[in-house]
Amino acid sequence: MCTHVPSCPAAADGNRGEARPVASHPDQGCNLLCNSVIPCEDGGELLPDGAGIAPLAKAGMTAP
């Protein structure tokens, strides 16, 4: 559970990427947020349940 005040958004929230980083791995291009979401520098995200959000889907773009 998040102990920050105010609390970080939950992983299911649309603004989940605004949670605070708790571990940084710039060499791997990703961070671990307080809500257990792993955002990657390419725009993709890995959610705590193992589901992934593709970079193109997040940006609202479609593949050619």
C-alpha positions in Angstrom: 0.0 0.0 0.0 1.1 3.5 -0.7 2.1 5.6 2.3 2.5 8.8 0.4 0.3 11.8 1.1 -1.7 12.3 -1.0 -1.9 8.6 -2.0 -0.5 7.6 -5.4 -3.1 6.6 -8.0 -3.9 2.9 -8.1 -2.6 0.7 -11.0 -6.1 0.5 -12.5 -6.5 4.3 -12.6 -6.0 6.2 -15.8 -3.4 8.4 -14.2 -1.4 5.4 -12.8 1.8 6.9 -14.3 1.7 9.8 -11.9 2.6 7.5 -8.9 6.0 8.1 -7.3 9.0 6.1 -8.5 10.4 3.7 -5.8 13.2 2.2 -7.9 14.9 3.5 -11.0 16.6 1.4 -13.7 17.7 3.9 -16.4 20.1 1.4 -17.9 17.0 -0.8 -18.6 14.8 2.1 -19.6 12.2 1.6 -16.9 11.2 2.4 -13.3 9.1 0.8 -10.6 6.3 3.0 -9.3 4.7 2.9 -5.9 1.6 1.3 -7.4 3.7 -1.6 -8.8 3.4 -0.3 -12.4 6.5 -0.4 -14.5 6.5 2.3 -17.1 9.1 2.0 -19.9 10.8 4.9 -21.8 9.2 3.7 -25.0 5.8 4.5 -23.6 4.7 1.0 -22.8 3.7 -0.2 -19.3 3.7 -3.4 -17.4 0.9 -3.7 -14.9 1.1 -5.6 -11.6 -1.1 -8.4 -12.9 1.3 -9.1 -15.7 -0.7 -7.4 -18.4 1.1 -5.1 -20.7 0.2 -1.8 -22.4 1.9 -1.5 -25.8 3.6 1.8 -26.6 1.5 2.3 -29.7 -1.7 1.7 -27.9 -0.8 4.1 -25.1 0.0 6.8 -27.6 -3.3 6.2 -29.4 -1.5 5.4 -32.6 -2.2 2.4 -34.9 0.4 0.3 -36.6 0.8 0.8 -40.4 
